[in-house]
Amino acid sequence: MDKVHSLNFIDLFAGAGGLSEGFIRAGYTPLAHIEKDKYACDTLRTRAAFHYLKNTNRLDIYKKYLYEKQEKEDGSKLWNQVPSLVTDTVIQSEIGEKTIESIFEKVDALIGGKQVDIIIGGPPCQAYSIVGRARVGKTIENDPRNDLYKFFIMFLERYKPKMFIFENVPGMLSAKSGTVWGDFRRALVKAEYYIGANVMDTSKYGVLQIRKRWIIVGRRFLFGNPHVFYPYLEEEENEYQVLKDLFSDLPERKHGEGQLCVPVAYTKPLSEMAYLEKSGIRNNAFQFTTQHIARPQNANDRFIYKLAIDKWVNEGIRLSYLDIPTENQTQKNKDSFLNRFRVVAPFGKSHTVVAHIAMDGHYYIYPKINPTIENVRSITVREAARIQSFPDDYYFEGSRTAAFRQIGNAVPVVLAYKIAEKLKEKLTYGLQ
């Protein structure tokens, strides 16, 4: 067990910490998180404080923070109650040519000469996304985010971790006509890593979301058998449903209802919510959650939401934009993205949550049974977080929009945890 608990990691392009949270849950210790977004860094600091307080049996401080939290405040009131070395593990910086040396200096100070076990992370996926390419066109090929993988390589070369995990969208394979993946693969071999790669659909591994991710895993040449390191996961039967098993213990909301910082009590005991307990989304330590806030929507959007729900829930058909009465159409583009209004599946798994959820809720309509113009809405911040399998005690700092963006960019915690658990045996087998 000592080996397991001594495992450590550095998280690059950390976002709000979905990948990191899974590794911490599996017993790993974070050495550093590097992320450029201010609000995501604030979230990481708040979560680091949570874990410190949990490990020192002082979660009452965290609960008090949530109850007294005010909008537009950052997390300073909480961060100031833990040692600075806890929150200093979060480095707010863009990773690039101008910043890389100063980042290395800060990371060097944090790790204090320790052997790094694993580097995890993945750069922003918009440049590799097939949908992103469809929206932007050929200009995406000149997007500097295409080359962020090169900085991942620089971290591998400097810290020489035993293993790494690089997470991204499957579109990375075809980005820039396949040259990105080809260059990345050659650079990894040059850095002395065996590599394995696989597309994982989160819905097959305990997440109530259909989300395909390209998981690249590397193992340094010096360490063990090159053929046994990839963390292949066993597919799981998952008969749980979004509406009944993921959402039903949260209080009712209409559009515009809820508050960002006010805790809300559950409407059902944990004993009736088997999936939430099994997945670790909800636990007995907290009898409430937060950020169950819904966007306001105008009457025209709610009219469209009702159409979309009626078609999806009753007929199993997705609403096309061309199905909307002409007088209710507000978008000029009628040639592409005709599925811009989409209902979350009530009796199965959600479609993929992406960062665009921060812009509007049209693609994530709550699957209300018996919808009316008055009761339809898009999903709340907490419902989006649950789809991404974040625990209910996870607090996303910043505005509602900032919270949605952090959630949409994240790796589902449950998938990260299962990969981390699988890697334990790989990291301890033949490495000593």
Sine and cosine of phi, psi and omega as CSV:
sin_phi,cos_phi,sin_psi,cos_psi,sin_omega,cos_omega
0.00,0.00,-0.52,0.85,-0.02,-1.00
-0.87,0.49,-0.64,0.77,0.03,-1.00
-0.87,0.49,-0.70,0.71,-0.03,-1.00
-0.86,0.51,-0.73,0.69,-0.09,-1.00
-0.97,0.23,-0.24,0.97,0.02,-1.00
-1.00,0.03,-0.15,0.99,-0.01,-1.00
-0.89,0.46,0.67,-0.74,-0.04,-1.00
-0.74,-0.67,0.18,-0.98,-0.02,-1.00
-0.43,-0.90,0.38,-0.92,0.21,-0.98
-0.91,-0.41,0.70,-0.71,-0.04,-1.00
-0.93,-0.37,0.90,-0.43,0.02,-1.00
-0.99,-0.15,0.55,-0.83,-0.05,-1.00
0.77,0.64,0.79,0.61,-0.28,-0.96
-0.94,0.34,-0.37,0.93,-0.06,-1.00
0.85,0.53,-0.61,-0.79,0.00,-1.00
-0.99,0.11,-0.06,1.00,0.14,-0.99
0.98,-0.17,0.39,0.92,0.02,-1.00
-0.88,0.47,-0.72,0.70,0.02,-1.00
-0.91,0.41,-0.70,0.71,0.02,-1.00
-0.87,0.49,-0.69,0.72,-0.03,-1.00
-0.86,0.52,-0.64,0.77,0.04,-1.00
-0.89,0.46,-0.65,0.76,0.01,-1.00
-0.94,0.34,-0.63,0.78,0.04,-1.00
-0.90,0.44,-0.66,0.75,0.04,-1.00
-0.86,0.51,-0.54,0.84,-0.01,-1.00
-0.99,0.10,0.04,1.00,0.10,-1.00
0.98,-0.21,0.08,1.00,0.03,-1.00
-0.99,0.14,0.39,-0.92,0.01,-1.00
-0.94,-0.35,0.82,-0.57,0.04,-1.00
-0.97,0.25,0.74,-0.68,0.09,-1.00
-1.00,-0.07,-0.59,0.81,-0.01,-1.00
-0.31,-0.95,0.56,-0.83,0.17,-0.98
-0.86,-0.51,0.75,-0.66,0.06,-1.00
-0.88,-0.47,0.82,-0.58,-0.06,-1.00
-0.43,-0.90,0.62,-0.78,-0.06,-1.00
-1.00,0.01,-0.47,0.89,-0.09,-1.00
-0.97,0.26,0.79,-0.62,-0.06,-1.00
-0.86,0.50,-0.74,0.67,-0.09,-1.00
-0.94,0.35,-0.59,0.81,0.08,-1.00
-0.90,0.44,-0.63,0.78,0.05,-1.00
-0.90,0.43,-0.65,0.76,0.07,-1.00
-0.87,0.50,-0.66,0.75,0.05,-1.00
-0.88,0.48,-0.69,0.72,0.02,-1.00
-0.88,0.47,-0.64,0.77,0.03,-1.00
-0.91,0.42,-0.70,0.72,0.02,-1.00
-0.88,0.47,-0.64,0.76,0.00,-1.00
-0.94,0.34,-0.60,0.80,0.06,-1.00
-0.88,0.47,-0.65,0.76,0.06,-1.00
-0.90,0.44,-0.66,0.75,0.04,-1.00
-0.84,0.55,-0.76,0.65,-0.05,-1.00
-0.91,0.42,-0.63,0.78,0.05,-1.00
-0.88,0.47,-0.72,0.69,-0.03,-1.00
-0.92,0.38,-0.59,0.81,0.05,-1.00
-0.90,0.44,-0.69,0.72,-0.04,-1.00
-0.94,0.33,-0.32,0.95,0.01,-1.00
-0.95,-0.31,0.28,0.96,0.05,-1.00
0.83,0.55,0.69,0.72,-0.01,-1.00
-0.76,-0.65,0.58,0.81,-0.04,-1.00
-0.90,0.43,-0.25,0.97,0.07,-1.00
-0.87,0.50,-0.51,0.86,0.04,-1.00
-0.91,0.40,-0.66,0.75,0.02,-1.00
-0.92,0.38,-0.68,0.74,0.03,-1.00
-0.88,0.48,-0.68,0.73,0.02,-1.00
-0.87,0.49,-0.64,0.76,0.04,-1.00
-0.86,0.52,-0.72,0.69,-0.01,-1.00
-0.91,0.42,-0.63,0.78,-0.01,-1.00
-0.94,0.34,-0.50,0.87,-0.06,-1.00
-0.98,-0.19,-0.03,1.00,-0.04,-1.00
-0.85,0.53,0.68,-0.73,0.05,-1.00
-0.88,-0.48,0.56,-0.83,0.05,-1.00
-0.86,0.51,0.54,-0.84,0.03,-1.00
0.95,0.31,0.05,1.00,0.17,-0.98
-1.00,-0.01,0.61,-0.79,0.16,-0.99
-0.99,0.10,-0.23,-0.97,-0.10,-1.00
-1.00,-0.06,0.30,0.95,-0.11,-0.99
-0.83,0.56,-0.60,0.80,-0.03,-1.00
-0.88,0.48,-0.50,0.87,0.06,-1.00
-1.00,0.08,-0.74,0.68,-0.07,-1.00
-0.86,0.52,-0.56,0.83,-0.03,-1.00
-0.95,0.33,-0.14,0.99,-0.01,-1.00
-0.99,-0.17,0.11,0.99,0.07,-1.00
-0.80,-0.59,0.36,-0.93,0.03,-1.00
-0.85,0.52,0.60,-0.80,-0.05,-1.00
-0.87,0.49,-0.47,0.88,-0.01,-1.00
-0.90,0.43,-0.34,0.94,0.04,-1.00
-0.94,0.33,-0.76,0.65,-0.05,-1.00
-1.00,0.10,-0.32,0.95,0.02,-1.00
-0.93,0.36,-0.21,0.98,0.06,-1.00
-0.93,0.37,-0.23,0.97,0.03,-1.00
-1.00,-0.07,0.88,-0.48,0.00,-1.00
-0.94,-0.33,0.92,-0.39,0.02,-1.00
-1.00,0.04,0.96,-0.27,-0.01,-1.00
-0.24,-0.97,0.61,-0.79,0.19,-0.98
-0.96,0.30,0.64,-0.76,0.03,-1.00
-1.00,-0.02,0.91,-0.43,-0.04,-1.00
-0.29,-0.96,-0.02,-1.00,-0.04,-1.00
-0.84,0.54,-0.62,0.78,-0.09,-1.00
-0.98,0.19,-0.31,0.95,-0.11,-0.99
-0.92,-0.39,-0.23,0.97,-0.21,-0.98
-0.88,0.48,-0.64,0.77,-0.04,-1.00
-0.93,0.37,-0.65,0.76,0.02,-1.00
-0.93,0.37,-0.56,0.83,0.08,-1.00
-0.90,0.43,-0.71,0.70,0.03,-1.00
-0.84,0.54,-0.67,0.75,0.01,-1.00
-0.87,0.49,-0.68,0.73,-0.01,-1.00
-0.93,0.37,-0.66,0.75,0.01,-1.00
-0.92,0.40,-0.66,0.75,0.04,-1.00
-0.82,0.57,-0.69,0.73,-0.01,-1.00
-0.91,0.41,-0.59,0.81,-0.02,-1.00
-0.95,0.32,-0.63,0.78,-0.10,-1.00
-1.00,0.10,-0.35,0.94,0.10,-1.00
0.83,0.56,0.61,0.79,0.06,-1.00
0.99,0.13,0.06,1.00,0.02,-1.00
-0.92,0.39,0.48,-0.88,0.19,-0.98
-0.94,0.35,0.79,-0.61,0.05,-1.00
-1.00,0.08,0.81,-0.58,-0.03,-1.00
-0.98,0.21,-0.69,0.72,-0.10,-1.00
-0.46,-0.89,0.63,-0.78,0.17,-0.99
-0.94,-0.34,0.76,-0.65,-0.03,-1.00
-0.84,-0.54,0.32,-0.95,0.10,-0.99
0.66,-0.75,-0.01,-1.00,0.04,-1.00
-0.19,-0.98,0.71,-0.71,-0.03,-1.00
-0.93,0.36,0.23,-0.97,0.03,-1.00
-0.77,0.63,0.71,-0.71,-0.17,-0.99
-1.00,-0.03,-0.09,1.00,-0.12,-0.99
-0.86,0.51,-0.57,0.82,-0.03,-1.00
-0.94,0.34,-0.40,0.92,-0.01,-1.00
-0.99,-0.14,-0.25,0.97,-0.11,-0.99
-0.93,0.37,0.72,-0.69,0.06,-1.00
-0.90,0.43,-0.63,0.78,0.05,-1.00
-0.90,0.44,-0.67,0.74,0.03,-1.00
-0.87,0.49,-0.66,0.75,0.03,-1.00
-0.91,0.43,-0.59,0.81,0.01,-1.00
-0.92,0.40,-0.60,0.80,-0.02,-1.00
-0.95,0.32,-0.69,0.72,-0.17,-0.98
-1.00,-0.07,-0.52,0.86,-0.02,-1.00
1.00,0.02,-0.37,-0.93,-0.13,-0.99
-0.91,0.41,-0.35,0.94,-0.01,-1.00
-0.88,0.48,-0.36,0.93,0.00,-1.00
-0.89,0.45,-0.41,0.91,-0.01,-1.00
-0.92,0.40,-0.38,0.93,0.04,-1.00
-0.99,-0.12,0.09,1.00,0.00,-1.00
-0.91,0.41,0.82,-0.58,-0.02,-1.00
-0.88,0.48,-0.32,0.95,0.02,-1.00
-0.92,0.39,-0.31,0.95,0.07,-1.00
-0.86,0.52,-0.49,0.87,-0.14,-0.99
-0.98,-0.21,0.14,0.99,-0.05,-1.00
-0.91,0.41,-0.38,0.92,0.02,-1.00
-0.87,0.49,-0.42,0.91,-0.02,-1.00
-0.90,0.44,-0.53,0.85,0.02,-1.00
-0.97,0.25,-0.49,0.87,0.12,-0.99
-0.87,0.50,-0.69,0.72,0.04,-1.00
-0.87,0.50,-0.66,0.75,-0.01,-1.00
-0.88,0.47,-0.60,0.80,0.07,-1.00
-0.92,0.39,-0.64,0.77,0.03,-1.00
-0.89,0.46,-0.67,0.74,-0.04,-1.00
-0.93,0.37,-0.55,0.84,-0.04,-1.00
-0.98,0.18,-0.70,0.72,-0.15,-0.99
-0.98,-0.20,-0.21,0.98,0.09,-1.00
0.71,0.70,0.82,0.58,0.02,-1.00
-0.90,0.43,0.40,-0.92,0.04,-1.00
-0.89,0.45,-0.60,0.80,-0.01,-1.00
-0.59,-0.81,0.21,-0.98,0.15,-0.99
-0.59,-0.81,0.37,-0.93,0.18,-0.98
-0.79,-0.61,0.81,-0.59,0.07,-1.00
-0.89,-0.47,0.86,-0.51,-0.11,-0.99
-0.91,-0.42,0.71,-0.71,0.05,-1.00
-0.31,-0.95,-0.15,-0.99,0.00,-1.00
-1.00,0.07,0.44,-0.90,0.02,-1.00
-0.86,0.51,-0.39,0.92,0.00,-1.00
-0.88,0.47,-0.26,0.97,0.04,-1.00
-0.87,0.50,-0.50,0.87,-0.01,-1.00
-0.87,0.49,-0.56,0.83,-0.08,-1.00
-0.96,-0.30,0.00,1.00,-0.02,-1.00
-0.87,0.50,0.68,-0.73,-0.02,-1.00
0.77,0.63,0.73,0.69,0.05,-1.00
0.85,0.53,0.53,0.85,0.07,-1.00
1.00,0.03,-0.06,1.00,-0.07,-1.00
-0.95,0.31,-0.51,0.86,0.00,-1.00
-0.88,0.48,-0.78,0.63,-0.02,-1.00
-0.91,0.41,-0.63,0.77,0.02,-1.00
-0.89,0.47,-0.71,0.71,0.00,-1.00
-0.92,0.40,-0.66,0.75,-0.01,-1.00
-0.89,0.46,-0.71,0.70,-0.03,-1.00
-0.88,0.47,-0.69,0.73,0.01,-1.00
-0.91,0.41,-0.61,0.79,0.00,-1.00
-0.92,0.39,-0.58,0.81,0.02,-1.00
-0.91,0.41,-0.67,0.74,0.03,-1.00
-0.91,0.42,-0.65,0.76,0.03,-1.00
-0.89,0.45,-0.54,0.84,0.04,-1.00
-0.98,0.18,0.05,1.00,0.11,-0.99
0.97,0.24,0.74,0.67,0.07,-1.00
-0.81,-0.59,0.77,-0.64,0.29,-0.96
-0.93,0.36,0.57,-0.82,0.00,-1.00
-0.75,-0.66,0.53,-0.85,0.15,-0.99
-0.70,-0.72,0.52,-0.85,-0.04,-1.00
-0.58,-0.81,0.53,-0.85,-0.05,-1.00
-0.36,-0.93,0.54,-0.84,0.12,-0.99
-1.00,0.01,0.84,-0.54,0.03,-1.00
-0.94,-0.34,0.76,-0.65,0.11,-0.99
-0.99,-0.12,0.91,-0.42,-0.11,-0.99
-0.85,0.52,-0.46,0.89,-0.05,-1.00
-0.91,0.41,-0.28,0.96,0.01,-1.00
-1.00,-0.01,-0.03,1.00,-0.08,-1.00
-0.75,-0.66,0.61,0.80,0.16,-0.99
1.00,-0.03,0.19,0.98,0.03,-1.00
-0.95,-0.32,0.72,-0.70,-0.01,-1.00
-1.00,0.08,0.82,0.57,-0.02,-1.00
-0.40,-0.91,0.72,-0.69,0.10,-1.00
-1.00,0.06,0.96,-0.27,-0.10,-0.99
-0.58,-0.81,0.91,-0.41,-0.03,-1.00
-0.99,-0.13,0.81,-0.59,-0.01,-1.00
-0.78,-0.62,0.58,-0.81,0.01,-1.00
-1.00,-0.04,0.94,-0.33,-0.08,-1.00
-0.96,-0.29,0.93,-0.36,0.03,-1.00
-0.97,-0.23,0.77,-0.63,0.00,-1.00
-0.82,-0.57,0.70,-0.71,0.02,-1.00
-0.82,-0.58,0.51,-0.86,0.05,-1.00
-0.75,-0.66,0.77,-0.64,-0.07,-1.00
-0.89,0.45,0.61,-0.79,-0.06,-1.00
-0.78,0.63,-0.58,0.82,-0.10,-1.00
-0.92,0.38,-0.30,0.95,-0.22,-0.98
-0.92,-0.40,0.99,-0.11,0.29,-0.96
0.97,0.26,-0.11,-0.99,-0.07,-1.00
-0.93,0.38,0.83,-0.56,-0.04,-1.00
-0.94,0.33,-0.19,0.98,-0.13,-0.99
-0.98,-0.19,0.04,1.00,-0.09,-1.00
-0.82,-0.57,0.35,0.94,-0.15,-0.99
-0.99,-0.17,-0.32,0.95,-0.10,-1.00
-0.96,0.29,0.72,-0.69,-0.08,-1.00
-0.99,0.10,0.92,0.38,0.04,-1.00
-0.90,0.43,0.77,-0.64,-0.03,-1.00
-0.98,-0.19,0.56,-0.83,0.08,-1.00
-0.98,0.22,0.75,-0.66,0.04,-1.00
-0.92,0.38,0.57,-0.82,-0.10,-1.00
-0.89,-0.46,0.57,-0.82,0.18,-0.98
-0.95,0.31,0.77,-0.63,-0.05,-1.00
-0.68,-0.74,1.00,-0.03,-0.04,-1.00
-1.00,-0.08,0.10,1.00,0.01,-1.00
-0.94,0.35,0.38,-0.93,-0.09,-1.00
-0.81,-0.59,0.54,-0.84,-0.05,-1.00
-0.85,0.52,-0.80,0.60,-0.14,-0.99
-0.92,0.38,-0.74,0.67,-0.09,-1.00
-0.98,0.21,-0.66,0.75,-0.19,-0.98
-0.98,-0.22,-0.27,0.96,-0.06,-1.00
-0.92,-0.39,-0.54,0.84,-0.13,-0.99
-0.94,-0.35,-0.35,0.94,-0.33,-0.94
-0.95,0.31,-0.22,0.98,0.02,-1.00
-0.99,-0.10,0.12,0.99,0.04,-1.00
-1.00,-0.10,0.58,-0.82,-0.02,-1.00
-0.87,0.49,0.48,-0.88,0.05,-1.00
-0.86,0.51,0.58,-0.81,0.09,-1.00
-0.69,-0.72,0.63,-0.78,0.24,-0.97
-0.97,-0.24,0.15,-0.99,-0.04,-1.00
-0.86,0.51,0.68,-0.73,0.01,-1.00
0.99,0.17,-0.04,1.00,-0.04,-1.00
-1.00,-0.01,0.40,-0.92,0.01,-1.00
0.98,-0.18,0.29,-0.96,0.03,-1.00
-0.78,-0.63,0.52,-0.86,-0.12,-0.99
-0.92,0.39,-0.59,0.81,-0.17,-0.99
-0.93,-0.36,-0.06,1.00,-0.10,-0.99
-1.00,0.00,0.84,-0.54,0.05,-1.00
-0.88,0.48,0.57,-0.82,0.03,-1.00
-0.81,-0.59,0.65,-0.76,0.00,-1.00
-0.99,0.17,0.49,-0.87,0.07,-1.00
-0.96,0.30,0.43,-0.90,0.03,-1.00
-0.99,-0.16,-0.09,1.00,0.04,-1.00
-0.68,-0.74,0.53,-0.85,0.06,-1.00
-0.94,0.34,0.40,-0.92,-0.01,-1.00
-0.87,0.50,-0.48,0.88,-0.01,-1.00
-0.88,0.48,-0.35,0.94,0.02,-1.00
-0.99,-0.11,0.01,1.00,-0.08,-1.00
-0.84,-0.55,0.95,0.31,-0.13,-0.99
-0.87,0.49,-0.67,0.74,-0.05,-1.00
-0.91,0.41,-0.66,0.75,-0.02,-1.00
-0.89,0.46,-0.59,0.81,0.04,-1.00
-0.95,0.30,-0.72,0.70,-0.04,-1.00
-0.88,0.47,-0.63,0.78,-0.07,-1.00
-0.99,0.13,-0.21,0.98,-0.05,-1.00
0.99,0.15,0.14,0.99,0.02,-1.00
-0.92,0.39,-0.63,0.78,0.00,-1.00
-0.81,-0.59,0.60,-0.80,0.02,-1.00
-0.66,-0.75,0.13,-0.99,-0.08,-1.00
-0.97,0.23,-0.24,0.97,-0.06,-1.00
-0.93,0.36,-0.51,0.86,-0.02,-1.00
-0.87,-0.50,0.80,-0.60,0.03,-1.00
-0.99,-0.15,0.34,0.94,-0.01,-1.00
-0.46,-0.89,0.20,-0.98,0.17,-0.99
-0.70,-0.71,-0.09,-1.00,-0.07,-1.00
-0.67,-0.74,0.11,-0.99,0.15,-0.99
0.88,0.48,0.50,0.86,0.07,-1.00
-1.00,0.03,0.94,0.34,-0.11,-0.99
-0.85,-0.53,0.73,-0.68,-0.03,-1.00
-0.97,-0.26,0.57,-0.82,0.07,-1.00
-0.92,0.40,0.54,-0.84,0.23,-0.97
-0.96,0.26,0.59,-0.80,0.07,-1.00
-0.74,-0.67,0.58,-0.81,-0.01,-1.00
-0.97,0.22,0.19,-0.98,-0.11,-0.99
-0.89,0.46,-0.58,0.82,-0.01,-1.00
-0.92,0.40,-0.70,0.71,0.03,-1.00
-0.89,0.46,-0.64,0.77,0.00,-1.00
-0.93,0.38,-0.53,0.85,0.11,-0.99
-0.88,0.48,-0.69,0.72,0.01,-1.00
-0.93,0.38,-0.64,0.77,0.03,-1.00
-0.84,0.54,-0.69,0.73,0.00,-1.00
-0.89,0.45,-0.67,0.74,0.07,-1.00
-0.85,0.53,-0.72,0.69,-0.06,-1.00
-0.90,0.44,-0.67,0.74,0.00,-1.00
-0.92,0.40,-0.72,0.70,0.00,-1.00
-0.83,0.56,-0.70,0.71,-0.03,-1.00
-0.92,0.38,-0.68,0.73,-0.09,-1.00
-0.97,0.25,-0.76,0.65,-0.07,-1.00
-0.95,0.31,-0.64,0.77,-0.10,-0.99
-1.00,-0.03,-0.51,0.86,-0.08,-1.00
-0.89,-0.45,-0.19,0.98,-0.04,-1.00
0.94,0.34,0.42,0.91,-0.05,-1.00
-0.88,-0.48,0.71,-0.71,0.07,-1.00
-0.98,0.21,0.65,-0.76,0.02,-1.00
-0.95,0.32,0.78,-0.62,0.16,-0.99
-1.00,-0.04,0.55,-0.84,0.00,-1.00
-0.86,0.52,-0.48,0.88,-0.01,-1.00
-0.96,0.29,-0.25,0.97,0.06,-1.00
-0.98,0.20,-0.27,0.96,-0.05,-1.00
-0.98,0.22,0.72,-0.70,0.05,-1.00
-0.79,0.62,0.63,-0.78,-0.09,-1.00
-0.80,0.60,-0.63,0.77,-0.05,-1.00
-0.93,0.37,-0.24,0.97,0.00,-1.00
-0.97,-0.23,-0.04,1.00,0.02,-1.00
-0.99,0.14,0.78,-0.63,-0.03,-1.00
-0.90,-0.44,-0.15,0.99,-0.03,-1.00
-0.99,-0.15,0.71,-0.71,0.01,-1.00
-0.97,0.25,-0.54,0.84,-0.04,-1.00
-0.97,0.25,0.94,-0.35,0.01,-1.00
-0.87,-0.49,0.31,0.95,-0.02,-1.00
-0.95,-0.30,-0.34,0.94,-0.02,-1.00
-0.58,-0.82,0.24,-0.97,-0.02,-1.00
0.79,0.62,0.76,0.65,-0.01,-1.00
-0.97,0.23,-0.13,0.99,0.01,-1.00
-0.99,-0.17,0.51,0.86,-0.13,-0.99
-0.94,0.33,-0.22,0.97,0.14,-0.99
-0.93,-0.37,0.90,-0.44,-0.11,-0.99
-0.63,-0.78,0.68,-0.73,-0.05,-1.00
-0.99,-0.13,0.69,-0.72,0.11,-0.99
-0.91,0.42,0.72,-0.69,-0.04,-1.00
-0.89,0.45,0.85,-0.53,-0.04,-1.00
-0.98,0.21,-0.56,0.83,-0.16,-0.99
-0.95,-0.31,0.31,0.95,0.03,-1.00
-0.47,-0.88,-0.74,-0.68,-0.06,-1.00
-0.93,-0.37,0.51,-0.86,0.00,-1.00
-0.94,0.35,0.43,-0.90,0.22,-0.98
-0.96,0.26,0.09,-1.00,-0.16,-0.99
-0.91,0.41,0.76,-0.65,0.11,-0.99
-1.00,0.04,0.80,-0.60,0.00,-1.00
-0.79,-0.61,0.12,-0.99,-0.10,-0.99
-0.90,0.44,-0.37,0.93,0.00,-1.00
-0.87,0.48,-0.29,0.96,0.05,-1.00
-0.85,0.53,-0.36,0.93,0.04,-1.00
-0.95,0.32,-0.37,0.93,-0.07,-1.00
-0.99,0.11,-0.68,0.73,0.06,-1.00
-0.31,-0.95,0.17,-0.99,-0.03,-1.00
-0.98,-0.22,0.17,0.99,-0.14,-0.99
-0.87,0.49,-0.50,0.87,-0.06,-1.00
-1.00,0.03,-0.01,1.00,-0.04,-1.00
-0.66,-0.75,0.92,0.39,-0.02,-1.00
-0.99,0.14,0.74,-0.68,0.02,-1.00
-0.89,0.45,0.73,-0.68,-0.09,-1.00
-0.99,0.16,0.92,0.38,-0.07,-1.00
-0.94,0.33,0.81,-0.58,0.11,-0.99
-0.98,0.20,0.66,-0.75,-0.09,-1.00
0.84,0.54,0.87,0.49,-0.06,-1.00
-0.96,0.29,0.53,-0.85,0.15,-0.99
-0.74,-0.67,0.21,-0.98,0.03,-1.00
-0.87,0.50,-0.50,0.87,-0.06,-1.00
-0.98,0.17,-0.54,0.84,-0.15,-0.99
-0.97,-0.25,-0.01,1.00,0.02,-1.00
-0.99,0.16,0.44,-0.90,-0.03,-1.00
-0.21,-0.98,0.11,-0.99,0.20,-0.98
-1.00,-0.04,0.17,-0.99,-0.10,-1.00
-0.94,0.33,0.40,-0.91,0.01,-1.00
-0.99,0.13,0.18,-0.98,0.07,-1.00
-0.84,0.54,-0.72,0.70,-0.04,-1.00
-0.92,0.40,-0.62,0.78,0.03,-1.00
-0.90,0.44,-0.65,0.76,0.06,-1.00
-0.89,0.45,-0.66,0.75,0.02,-1.00
-0.89,0.45,-0.63,0.78,0.03,-1.00
-0.91,0.40,-0.62,0.79,0.06,-1.00
-0.86,0.51,-0.56,0.83,0.04,-1.00
-1.00,0.06,0.09,1.00,0.06,-1.00
0.89,0.45,0.44,0.90,0.17,-0.99
-0.94,0.35,0.62,-0.78,0.07,-1.00
-0.92,0.40,0.47,-0.88,-0.05,-1.00
-0.91,0.41,-0.30,0.95,0.03,-1.00
-1.00,0.00,0.14,0.99,0.04,-1.00
-0.99,0.11,0.82,-0.57,-0.01,-1.00
-0.93,-0.36,0.79,-0.61,0.00,-1.00
-0.99,-0.13,0.92,-0.40,-0.04,-1.00
-0.96,0.28,0.40,-0.92,0.01,-1.00
0.98,-0.18,-0.17,-0.99,-0.03,-1.00
-0.96,0.28,0.11,-0.99,0.09,-1.00
-0.85,0.53,-0.70,0.71,0.01,-1.00
-0.88,0.47,-0.69,0.72,0.02,-1.00
-0.89,0.47,-0.64,0.77,0.02,-1.00
-0.90,0.44,-0.72,0.70,0.03,-1.00
-0.86,0.51,-0.67,0.74,-0.02,-1.00
-0.90,0.43,-0.69,0.72,0.02,-1.00
-0.87,0.50,-0.69,0.73,-0.02,-1.00
-0.91,0.41,-0.70,0.71,-0.03,-1.00
-0.90,0.44,-0.48,0.88,-0.02,-1.00
-1.00,0.06,-0.09,1.00,-0.20,-0.98
-1.00,0.10,0.28,-0.96,0.20,-0.98
-1.00,-0.02,0.72,-0.69,0.04,-1.00
-0.84,0.55,0.76,-0.65,-0.10,-0.99
-0.88,0.48,-0.67,0.75,-0.05,-1.00
-0.89,0.46,-0.66,0.75,0.05,-1.00
-0.90,0.44,-0.71,0.71,0.00,-1.00
-0.86,0.50,-0.67,0.74,0.00,-1.00
-0.88,0.47,-0.70,0.72,-0.06,-1.00
-0.93,0.36,-0.58,0.81,0.10,-1.00
-0.91,0.41,-0.70,0.72,-0.01,-1.00
-0.88,0.48,-0.67,0.74,0.02,-1.00
-0.89,0.46,-0.68,0.74,-0.02,-1.00
-0.91,0.41,-0.54,0.84,-0.04,-1.00
-0.97,0.25,-0.29,0.96,-0.01,-1.00
-0.82,0.58,-0.75,0.66,-0.03,-1.00
-0.92,0.38,-0.51,0.86,0.01,-1.00
-0.95,0.32,-0.60,0.80,-0.04,-1.00
-0.97,0.23,-0.38,0.93,-0.03,-1.00
-0.97,-0.26,-0.12,0.99,-0.03,-1.00
-1.00,-0.01,0.92,-0.39,0.10,-1.00
0.97,0.26,0.24,0.97,-0.06,-1.00
-0.98,-0.19,-0.20,0.98,-0.10,-0.99
-1.00,-0.02,0.00,0.00,0.00,0.00
